[in-house]
Amino acid sequence: MKRTIVAGLFFILLLGVWQLAAETGRWSPVLFPSAVDVARYLWNAAFDGTLLEAIGVTLNRLVVGYAIGVLVGLPLGLLTGSSQALEDTLGALALGLQTLPSVCWVPLALLWFGQTEQAMLFVVVMGTVWSVIIATDHGARTIPPIYARAARTMGSRGFHLLTRVMLPASLPFLVSGMKQGWAFAWRSLMAAEIFVTILTGFGLGQLLHYGRELQAMDQVIGAMIVIVLIGLLADRILFSPWERFVHRRWGTMAA
């Protein structure tokens, strides 16, 4: 409760400083809109449906691309963690590609898929899959060797060993990797929506892009605030509770 009150007071103070700085007149309203102007834009955009539609389009792309990335990265990470040859090849490739900025995938996606939804999904998948592979691989390799030896003694082999022993034991690391993959997917989608123009789907990235084109900084800052809030809500509602539960259940939470 105290943390919530302190956080609320901090953001109220931050808004007050922002509004005061905008009213001093040192910056042009075009370049530095006031908090009231941004709030007015968000209210109008929410009221006419523009903002809600953009949020829905963006979240749909994000969930689909993220799900594909997890479904591809999870088995590849398990296989990489169980084979030294795959660790030296696929593991090294995943580690290298994870460091590649998300925006670097956009030109390739445009050349392969054009101005389509598939181009955006490709960028989101590429931003997700490598983090999931690395996290799953790391989790599988940090499992105490006694677990695998005990499972093999009882007859566990191959697919059964991967799914019934290695996957549950590496779950705390996997949750952290999925959380990181979500962050990378979110950044990748914003880059894709800014550079890929699709008339049938107007997302938050397009709001940023057209706000820049129209020099509407209240729209740009408003869209950025919405993006930050969605990221915080996803962490607080989805990943943080799941992460705490898994670490507590597996006994890996720090005292």
Secondary structure in CASP SS format (residue, H / E / C, confidence):
PFRMAT SS
TARGET T0000
AUTHOR 0000-0000-0000
METHOD secondary structure of the structure
MODEL  1
M C 1.00
K H 1.00
R H 1.00
T H 1.00
I H 1.00
V H 1.00
A H 1.00
G H 1.00
L H 1.00
F H 1.00
F H 1.00
I H 1.00
L H 1.00
L H 1.00
L H 1.00
G H 1.00
V H 1.00
W H 1.00
Q H 1.00
L H 1.00
A H 1.00
A H 1.00
E H 1.00
T C 1.00
G C 1.00
R C 1.00
W C 1.00
S C 1.00
P C 1.00
V C 1.00
L C 1.00
F C 1.00
P C 1.00
S C 1.00
A H 1.00
V H 1.00
D H 1.00
V H 1.00
A H 1.00
R H 1.00
Y H 1.00
L H 1.00
W H 1.00
N H 1.00
A H 1.00
A H 1.00
F H 1.00
D C 1.00
G C 1.00
T H 1.00
L H 1.00
L H 1.00
E H 1.00
A H 1.00
I H 1.00
G H 1.00
V H 1.00
T H 1.00
L H 1.00
N H 1.00
R H 1.00
L H 1.00
V H 1.00
V H 1.00
G H 1.00
Y H 1.00
A H 1.00
I H 1.00
G H 1.00
V H 1.00
L H 1.00
V H 1.00
G H 1.00
L H 1.00
P H 1.00
L H 1.00
G H 1.00
L H 1.00
L H 1.00
T H 1.00
G H 1.00
S H 1.00
S C 1.00
Q H 1.00
A H 1.00
L H 1.00
E H 1.00
D H 1.00
T H 1.00
L H 1.00
G H 1.00
A H 1.00
L H 1.00
A H 1.00
L H 1.00
G H 1.00
L H 1.00
Q H 1.00
T C 1.00
L C 1.00
P C 1.00
S H 1.00
V H 1.00
C H 1.00
W H 1.00
V H 1.00
P H 1.00
L H 1.00
A H 1.00
L H 1.00
L H 1.00
W H 1.00
F H 1.00
G C 1.00
Q C 1.00
T C 1.00
E H 1.00
Q H 1.00
A H 1.00
M H 1.00
L H 1.00
F H 1.00
V H 1.00
V H 1.00
V H 1.00
M H 1.00
G H 1.00
T H 1.00
V H 1.00
W H 1.00
S H 1.00
V H 1.00
I H 1.00
I H 1.00
A H 1.00
T H 1.00
D H 1.00
H H 1.00
G H 1.00
A H 1.00
R H 1.00
T C 1.00
I C 1.00
P C 1.00
P H 1.00
I H 1.00
Y H 1.00
A H 1.00
R H 1.00
A H 1.00
A H 1.00
R H 1.00
T H 1.00
M C 1.00
G C 1.00
S C 1.00
R C 1.00
G H 1.00
F H 1.00
H H 1.00
L H 1.00
L H 1.00
T H 1.00
R H 1.00
V H 1.00
M H 1.00
L H 1.00
P H 1.00
A H 1.00
S C 1.00
L H 1.00
P H 1.00
F H 1.00
L H 1.00
V H 1.00
S H 1.00
G H 1.00
M H 1.00
K H 1.00
Q H 1.00
G H 1.00
W H 1.00
A H 1.00
F H 1.00
A H 1.00
W H 1.00
R H 1.00
S H 1.00
L H 1.00
M H 1.00
A H 1.00
A H 1.00
E H 1.00
I H 1.00
F H 1.00
V C 1.00
T C 1.00
I C 1.00
L C 1.00
T C 1.00
G C 1.00
F C 1.00
G C 1.00
L H 1.00
G H 1.00
Q H 1.00
L H 1.00
L H 1.00
H H 1.00
Y H 1.00
G H 1.00
R H 1.00
E H 1.00
L C 1.00
Q C 1.00
A C 1.00
M H 1.00
D H 1.00
Q H 1.00
V H 1.00
I H 1.00
G H 1.00
A H 1.00
M H 1.00
I H 1.00
V H 1.00
I H 1.00
V H 1.00
L H 1.00
I H 1.00
G H 1.00
L H 1.00
L H 1.00
A H 1.00
D H 1.00
R H 1.00
I H 1.00
L H 1.00
F H 1.00
S H 1.00
P H 1.00
W H 1.00
E H 1.00
R H 1.00
F H 1.00
V H 1.00
H H 1.00
R H 1.00
R H 1.00
W H 1.00
G C 1.00
T C 1.00
M C 1.00
A C 1.00
A C 1.00
END
